[in-house]
């Protein structure tokens, strides 16, 4: 019921110094120096974090939690994700989505998995729809899904500029975005439009036209896979400089930026140096998503699978290899997605926020312990809470 995390170096993600954190039930109740367990009339669990860093639980806002459809046939359908796969990667909040396959994978199936993860102890939300336009929903309407189903925050992962998309018209994208926005307004949600960007020539042209020709603001859209190729990255840089949100996919590591990989850590440094406001950038893993490889004729030649463990790895590399300040690098998986998705109680270590915390080794930034909603999920690298069928 009551836990005290003692003597950790706190990044909220802003650096707060060495302090104690008091957790009561599932909330952060106090952050100060020298909290004494003897002051409480009940048993108190002490977690010694001396010499360690304590940071907010990570938010991964693009994960195929119910599995993804494989572009290589039925045998390549990717499996559902396990609870401990998420928590051992420091992820305490996850947003699920569908991708190419909206037939053998349904929004109803995704909703069931979302609710299952909430029951198992972390926080889970989802997007309604898949790659296709018109957006396939549960209730029959985008607005109804967002307004009436608590777990649904917006639509996605809807695909443009990709040979696997439904080749939507700009009118279809406008209408879907307008529905999502109004649904969000009426339910006090983000109503976000999570847009998959492929290797097509349209790139961000649809978004630029929509923002220019309608009243829908840039913040309504989160274009993802922006580091898919060098040309798209350049377009994304300009889009972000003009105030747009952009999302880097941490599982994408086989493309090139200059002479190095388009690792998100390198791309993050590049965007910061070019003047992009870091608050406009997020990282997501595309975990459990199928990562197909196609030749120049569009023929399937191989398949990988997205790993949620890549999420913090790229943040860690941003700090240790690229020299980005820890408090700044953490934003892309904590405060930034929390703000974009209007998750008021997530993404920050502060009084009244949810008790979602990650304890890191201060030297190599290895994940040691993870607390979700005040409950210890990982303790000193040992899984304490497993999913129902693990």
Phi, psi and omega in degrees: 000319180234130178229145174236122174265114190262134163063027176275154172277113191266128169244118191266349023274350173298141182290126182250354183089190179276118181213171172259152177237128177259122176252126175241118188056243184252015185236155171279119185261331185199143173228112183197187179266142168055058173284125184262127179294333184294345181283349184257138183278010179231170180293137182238133177267127182257130176243114183276115180246021181298129182085359181247167174257142176241122185231165179295150173302145186278147177248120175249107189261026175202086181225137177272072189297331179266010184090166181232157177284134181273132180285000178255018180109178186299327182289348181258011174295128185279151185279165171299157178270148176268152179305310186291339174296322178287308187293325179291346174263008178082007184273119180247347175226130183226144175242121184270153179211162170258164181233236183302319186266103173252017181254298178280346171246129183238162176297328177296318177296317179296321178297319179298317179293322177301313180293326178296316179295323175298319178295326183280348169129354175252185178254127182226139173229185181203166168255150174265149180100189179209208178300329198279149164246142353298153183292125178277121185244176179274317183270348183105348179218142178301312182301316181297317179303312184291319183286319191263343182247112188305322187285345186270122184257345183174204180242151179158171350276100181275140192253135171227163176054046183209141180292347177265356179284172177273013179052058184289154171281162178295331177296318179297318179294318177302312183296318179296318179295320179296318178298316181296319180297312181295319176301320177293318179299316184286342182244008182058044176238175182288326185058038188289151174246105180271111189252118172284126176251126178264199182269010182291169184285339182293328178048244182259013184301319179301315182295317179299319179292318181296316180296323181285323190261349181233178177267004181286124184285159179302324186293350178287342185248138169237094176285126184248170185065033185294341178263023182297320177207169187296318181296316180294323178299319179295318177296320179296324178299312180296319179298318181289322178300327179275010173103001180282154174275141177225149183232126177266139180262116187285343177279353180271111184225011186248015175252182186228140173239113189056243181252012181232173179294154174278050174300142182298327180298318179290319179296322179298313179299317179301313181295319180297315181295332180273002173098012177286136174292121184300338178294346180267003186245136171230157170250140168223159188267335191060031183303142182065000176283148175284136180245080185285155174242133180236150175276184184295341178269002180083013180274139179291129181232356180176170186211137170239184178222136181293143182243124178293338178296341180290340186300301182283334178304318181288327175293316178300317178295327178298323181280307189280326184259326185258354175074020178280137182301139183304314182296331178279314182298323182296335184304326188289346177235013180226272186293324183294307176296327178298318179290314181301323184262003180057044176262087191298330185262010184242163168086002185210145171267105181202157179302131178092346178282164178296148181281063178251111187220150175232133177255126185244145168297132188286340182275304184254003180057036176281141178289123180256311183220150181224132178239127179238124182050041176082000183250135180286117180261320176232131180228118182048051177071008179253131178288119180264331180233120178254159174293164187306321185249017177279000000 
